């Protein structure tokens, strides 16, 4: 019954609203936060839901497949995203005229009006709590069928982000009657839907802006961590991994980097990321990041930190090993292992530098009849005798 122009504008608004996606887990099959619940609510209370329900379902499936870049994963994710619509439809099934009743002269600044609370605020509160729970249950079922370890997958969620997004959805629509009354646009459902669509687009843009700024901040932190590690080069010979860990933690917030001997930590309520294995010959370990499920989720920038800093540490260990080997070869005699003349004089000076009161005694001794030993027993036995004398 609406004009073609208005239908085209609404369709474009629907698409713009559904463009926003916020990952709730690092697993590709997990559902994402969208503005579909607020959109469903306003379509139900204005009576347009039956006309556009199929359109929303199709668009959600298409956008999920595009963002997932996989038909199977996109359908699974779309199913998890669309399931809460059934719950929302039950909550608001008998309130198709709630806006026309609550928008009147008696409801201005009356947020706790009994009718408005029972038919508007209470369903919204139930929806705010129930929608994340329903999505988590659907994700668990999806993880089960996708053969993903459920406990490990649950650790990848950020509960603080889930609660923040649920609260943002609630605040975005809880004051709709008051806003519409303040705008004095009446209770015409088409006009109400148009105004709400504009507000929902602004809300989507705000969420995308916050998400983009958050990612930029995370990228900045990653660059800061890598710069801190670079500033510490060359790393010390003794426990260089501790220097790298301190430098990384200096640039991180609400996360912890540490050295782990295993890459399968499973501490309750925490999630982990690991670098490539770092070997020192006698020991193999990893750089690990730890975060609580109440903190922000891991992103690709965190993995970049571990990858880059792990490579820096591995290269530093290799260089230190080669430098130590070259120094040993240049300062010691290959046959006996004794210090060369220059290294010996340097060692004496270092002893005197440490304490000017050091008393250093130098003992000279000679090895006689070595030529006789070499001539009678051969040079191998002579070399062994020489090494034995040096050791004594």
Beta strands, then each sheet from edge to edge (+ up, - down):
strand 1: 22-23
strand 2: 32-33
strand 3: 256-260
strand 4: 270-274
strand 5: 278-279
strand 6: 284-292
sheet 1: 1+ 2-
sheet 2: 3+ 6- 4+
sheet 3: 3+ 6- 5+
end
